[in-house]
Amino acid sequence: MGPFACFDSVAAMFDDCIPTHGVVRKTLKPGLFQVELRNGKKATGHLSKELVGSEIADDTPVSLEMTPYDFDQARIVALNPAAG
């Protein structure tokens, strides 16, 4: 193992994201939203770096990434205004 072996395992952890879709139901504060998933469960979604500064209205369909370790939080990675 090299001196940075711990970083290899951390990088692998970020590859384990679960892509899914949802709908923004409520703006909690700038960049933070309550998102309803397809199964009806609600999660807290935050904007990815690419979307910071984007205006997102309630009832906007979005693409999300979730970690398998915490299903209460998600990253909003794309807006899907035509879907829904």
Contacts in CASP RR format, 6 or more apart in sequence:
PFRMAT RR
TARGET T0000
AUTHOR 0000-0000-0000
METHOD contacts of the structure
MODEL  1
MGPFACFDSVAAMFDDCIPTHGVVRKTLKPGLFQVELRNGKKATGHLSKE
LVGSEIADDTPVSLEMTPYDFDQARIVALNPAAG
16 67 0 8 1.000
16 68 0 8 1.000
17 65 0 8 1.000
17 66 0 8 1.000
17 67 0 8 1.000
17 75 0 8 1.000
18 65 0 8 1.000
18 66 0 8 1.000
18 67 0 8 1.000
18 68 0 8 1.000
19 63 0 8 1.000
19 64 0 8 1.000
19 65 0 8 1.000
20 37 0 8 1.000
20 38 0 8 1.000
20 63 0 8 1.000
20 64 0 8 1.000
20 65 0 8 1.000
20 66 0 8 1.000
20 74 0 8 1.000
21 37 0 8 1.000
21 38 0 8 1.000
21 61 0 8 1.000
21 62 0 8 1.000
21 63 0 8 1.000
21 64 0 8 1.000
21 80 0 8 1.000
21 83 0 8 1.000
22 35 0 8 1.000
22 36 0 8 1.000
22 37 0 8 1.000
22 38 0 8 1.000
22 61 0 8 1.000
22 62 0 8 1.000
22 63 0 8 1.000
22 64 0 8 1.000
23 35 0 8 1.000
23 36 0 8 1.000
23 59 0 8 1.000
23 60 0 8 1.000
23 61 0 8 1.000
23 62 0 8 1.000
23 84 0 8 1.000
24 33 0 8 1.000
24 34 0 8 1.000
24 35 0 8 1.000
24 56 0 8 1.000
24 57 0 8 1.000
24 58 0 8 1.000
24 59 0 8 1.000
24 60 0 8 1.000
24 62 0 8 1.000
24 76 0 8 1.000
25 33 0 8 1.000
25 34 0 8 1.000
25 35 0 8 1.000
25 36 0 8 1.000
25 42 0 8 1.000
25 58 0 8 1.000
25 59 0 8 1.000
26 33 0 8 1.000
26 34 0 8 1.000
26 58 0 8 1.000
27 33 0 8 1.000
27 34 0 8 1.000
27 56 0 8 1.000
27 58 0 8 1.000
28 34 0 8 1.000
28 44 0 8 1.000
31 46 0 8 1.000
31 47 0 8 1.000
31 52 0 8 1.000
31 53 0 8 1.000
31 56 0 8 1.000
32 44 0 8 1.000
32 45 0 8 1.000
32 46 0 8 1.000
33 44 0 8 1.000
33 45 0 8 1.000
33 46 0 8 1.000
33 56 0 8 1.000
33 76 0 8 1.000
34 42 0 8 1.000
34 43 0 8 1.000
34 44 0 8 1.000
34 45 0 8 1.000
35 42 0 8 1.000
35 43 0 8 1.000
35 44 0 8 1.000
35 45 0 8 1.000
35 62 0 8 1.000
35 64 0 8 1.000
35 74 0 8 1.000
35 76 0 8 1.000
36 42 0 8 1.000
37 43 0 8 1.000
37 64 0 8 1.000
41 71 0 8 1.000
43 64 0 8 1.000
43 66 0 8 1.000
43 71 0 8 1.000
43 72 0 8 1.000
43 73 0 8 1.000
43 74 0 8 1.000
44 72 0 8 1.000
44 73 0 8 1.000
44 74 0 8 1.000
45 64 0 8 1.000
45 73 0 8 1.000
45 74 0 8 1.000
45 75 0 8 1.000
45 76 0 8 1.000
46 73 0 8 1.000
46 74 0 8 1.000
46 75 0 8 1.000
46 76 0 8 1.000
47 53 0 8 1.000
47 54 0 8 1.000
47 56 0 8 1.000
47 75 0 8 1.000
47 76 0 8 1.000
48 65 0 8 1.000
48 75 0 8 1.000
48 76 0 8 1.000
48 77 0 8 1.000
50 77 0 8 1.000
51 76 0 8 1.000
51 77 0 8 1.000
51 78 0 8 1.000
51 79 0 8 1.000
54 79 0 8 1.000
56 62 0 8 1.000
56 76 0 8 1.000
56 79 0 8 1.000
60 79 0 8 1.000
60 80 0 8 1.000
60 81 0 8 1.000
61 79 0 8 1.000
61 80 0 8 1.000
61 81 0 8 1.000
61 83 0 8 1.000
61 84 0 8 1.000
62 76 0 8 1.000
62 77 0 8 1.000
62 78 0 8 1.000
62 79 0 8 1.000
62 80 0 8 1.000
63 76 0 8 1.000
63 77 0 8 1.000
63 78 0 8 1.000
63 79 0 8 1.000
63 80 0 8 1.000
64 74 0 8 1.000
64 75 0 8 1.000
64 76 0 8 1.000
64 77 0 8 1.000
65 74 0 8 1.000
65 75 0 8 1.000
65 77 0 8 1.000
66 73 0 8 1.000
66 74 0 8 1.000
66 75 0 8 1.000
67 73 0 8 1.000
END
